[in-house]
Amino acid sequence: MSGLFSSKAPAPPPIPPVPPPAPIKDPSTVVEDDVRADLKRRKGRTSTIATSGSGLTTEAEVSKTSLLGSK
């Protein structure tokens, strides 16, 4: 039985070299200007908030009316 396990495994093939990464092209200024214009045009969450983080800063107008409509 020792004859089955006594042989050594063959050596793996050498690892091929890694190719260099492709150069990144700079975007044209026209594309950058379009992206900036789109970002300015977008409405985000902050533009839709009507109050600050602490809530309303003014007191609410509360008046109690009677059933007949007089104040």
C-alpha positions as CSV (number, residue, x, y, z in Angstrom):
1,M,0.0,0.0,0.0
2,S,2.9,2.3,0.5
3,G,3.6,2.2,-3.2
4,L,0.5,4.2,-3.9
5,F,1.5,7.2,-1.7
6,S,5.3,7.2,-2.1
7,S,5.4,9.1,-5.5
8,K,5.7,12.8,-5.4
9,A,3.2,15.1,-7.2
10,P,4.5,16.8,-10.3
11,A,5.5,20.5,-10.0
12,P,2.8,22.9,-11.1
13,P,3.5,25.0,-14.3
14,P,5.0,28.4,-13.7
15,I,2.6,31.3,-13.2
16,P,2.4,33.6,-16.3
17,P,3.4,37.2,-15.8
18,V,0.6,39.7,-15.1
19,P,0.0,42.1,-17.9
20,P,0.4,45.8,-17.0
21,P,-2.9,47.7,-16.4
22,A,-4.4,49.6,-19.3
23,P,-3.8,53.4,-19.1
24,I,-6.7,55.4,-17.9
25,K,-7.7,58.2,-20.3
26,D,-8.5,61.6,-19.0
27,P,-12.1,62.5,-19.7
28,S,-12.6,65.5,-22.0
29,T,-13.6,68.8,-20.5
30,V,-16.9,68.7,-22.4
31,V,-17.9,65.5,-20.5
32,E,-16.7,67.0,-17.2
33,D,-18.8,70.2,-17.8
34,D,-21.8,68.1,-18.6
35,V,-21.4,66.1,-15.4
36,R,-21.1,69.3,-13.3
37,A,-24.2,70.8,-14.9
38,D,-26.1,67.6,-14.2
39,L,-25.1,67.6,-10.6
40,K,-26.1,71.3,-10.2
41,R,-29.5,70.5,-11.8
42,R,-30.3,67.6,-9.6
43,K,-32.6,68.0,-6.6
44,G,-31.3,66.2,-3.6
45,R,-32.6,65.5,-0.2
46,T,-31.3,68.8,1.2
47,S,-33.2,70.9,-1.3
48,T,-36.5,69.3,-0.3
49,I,-36.2,69.8,3.5
50,A,-38.2,72.8,4.6
51,T,-37.1,72.9,8.2
52,S,-33.8,72.6,10.0
53,G,-32.7,69.6,12.0
54,S,-34.1,71.1,15.1
55,G,-37.6,71.5,13.6
56,L,-39.6,74.7,13.2
57,T,-38.2,77.8,14.8
58,T,-41.4,79.7,15.1
59,E,-44.4,79.1,17.3
60,A,-47.4,77.5,15.8
61,E,-50.5,79.7,15.6
62,V,-53.1,77.9,17.8
63,S,-56.5,79.4,18.3
64,K,-59.5,77.6,19.8
65,T,-62.7,78.3,18.0
66,S,-66.1,77.5,19.3
67,L,-68.7,75.4,17.5
68,L,-70.5,78.6,16.3
69,G,-67.3,80.0,14.7
70,S,-66.6,82.9,17.0
71,K,-63.2,83.3,18.5
